[in-house]
Amino acid sequence: MTVALLSAGPDKPGDDARLAVSEMATNAFMSGSPPLVLCLDWTAEHSRIVDFEITVTDGGCDSRNDAPSTGWPADAAESGRGLGIVQAMATSWSLDIGRHATRAWCQLAICPEDPLGHRSH
């Protein structure tokens, strides 16, 4: 597994950013194939809000059956909620599934003054 970390962000990116990275990387690890690449970028313009952009790519899925699910699973299911959680937290997101590459991307708006790093919207 190859991990590329671009543009180290603020010291505490917040719980939402950590959760999104964890869910997206786990999803790629479980559903995709090598290589797994994680890219993080952030911008802080003139406002108090930091925009985090998270992209995870992998070597793709062999079939649609292996592809990650974006719907909600049954209540008793032990997995399958990760991308739904990312979608709920993100200001925007996308998932492009392919045989040779899969790319999950999201953007989070985080207020650095919030000690827990929760999203600002």
N, C-alpha and C positions, 0 to 999 in steps of 0.2 A: 504494500500500500504506500503510495506517495502522497505526502501532504505538503501543499504549498501555501504558506501563510503570507499574504500580501498586505502591506501597510498595517503595521501593528497599531491598534486603536488605543483608546484611553485605557488607563489602568484597570477600571472596573466597567466592562461593557454592559453589565446589568444582567439580571436573571433572564429576561426575555431573550437576549442575544445568546446567552449560554444554552438555554433550552432549545432554541431554534437550531443552533449548530449541532447539538447533540442529537436531536430528532432527525435532521437531514442526513448527517453522517451515518447514523445507525441504519437509516432506511437504505442508503446507498450500499452499505456493507452487507445488509441482509438480502437485498433484492437485486443488486447489480453484480458486476464482475470487475476485476482489477483493470486499470489502476483507479484508485479513489483519490480525487483531488479536491481539497477544500481551499477556497479563496475568501478572504475577509477584506473588506475595504470600508472606510468610513469617511464622512465629511462632516464638518461643523462649520456652517456658514455664519451668518450674522445673527442667527437666532440662538436660543438656549438649547435647541434640539440637535442631537447627533443622529445622522442617518447612517445606519449600518447596512451594508449590502453583503449578503452571504450567498455564495454559490458553491454547490457540491456537484461534481461530475464523476461519473464512473464509466466503466467499459461497456455498459449496456446490458440489456436483458435478452436472454435466449428466446423467450416467447412472451406473449402478452400475459400468460398465467404467472410469470415470474415478476411482472411489473408491479411497482408499488401502487397501493390503492389510495385514492383521494376521498373515498366515501367513509362514512362512519360504520364501524363494525357493530355486530350484535353486542348488547350490554354485557354478556358473559365472556366475550372474546378477550383473550389475554394480550392481544397486540392489534395494530392497525389504526391507531389514532394519531400517529406522529405528524403526518402531513396536514391533517385536519387542525391540529393544534397550531402548526406553523401558519396555516391560512388564517386562523382566527386572530393571531397576534400581529401579522404582517400588514403593512400599509399597502403592499403589492407583492405578488408572488407568481411563479409559473413553474410548470413541470413539463419537460419535453422528454418523452420516452422514445428510445430508439434501440435497434438491434445492436449497434456498435457504440452507442453513447447515450447516456441518460443525464439530463441536467436539471437540477432543482435550484431555484433562485428565489430569494426573498429580500425585501427591504423592510427594516424596522426603524421607527422614529423613537428615539430614547432621550429623555430629559436627564442630563447628567446630575442635576441638583437633587434628583430623587435618589435617596440612599439605597433603595432597592433596585433602581434602574428600570422601573416599570415604564411601559410605553406611554406616550403623552396624548394619544388620541382617544 
